[in-house]
Amino acid sequence: MKSVYAGPERRSRTVPVAVERREHDHTRLISQFNCLDIVYTPEEEEFLKAMETYKARYRRPFPTWREALAVLKSLGYEKKS
C-alpha cells in the first residue's frame, strides 16, 4: 500500500533524546528547600538528602510511607519504647 503522505520519511531522521538537565547534586535540591526561609536541623537535612538519594536511585518521585520509614531505619533511627 502506497503512503498518501508525500513528504520526507520522518522516521529516518535522527532526533536527539532529551537530556537530563539536572545533575544528581543533592546539595542543590536541599538548597531549594532552604529558599523558603526555613532553617532545618542537621538531622532534618540528613533525612532530606537521604530521601532525595532514594528517590533518584529508585526513580520514585513519590515514595510510599513504608519506603520513607525504610530510609529512616537505614539512617539508624529506632522507635523508643
LINPE-V780077 format. One record per helix or strand. SS is the DSSP state (H for helix, E for strand). FROM is the first residue (numbers start at 1). LEN is the number of residues. If there is no record, write none. Layout:
ss: [SS:SS]
from: [FROM:FROM]
len: [LEN:LEN]
//
This chain:
ss: [H:H:H:H]
from: [10:26:42:65]
len: [3:9:17:10]
//
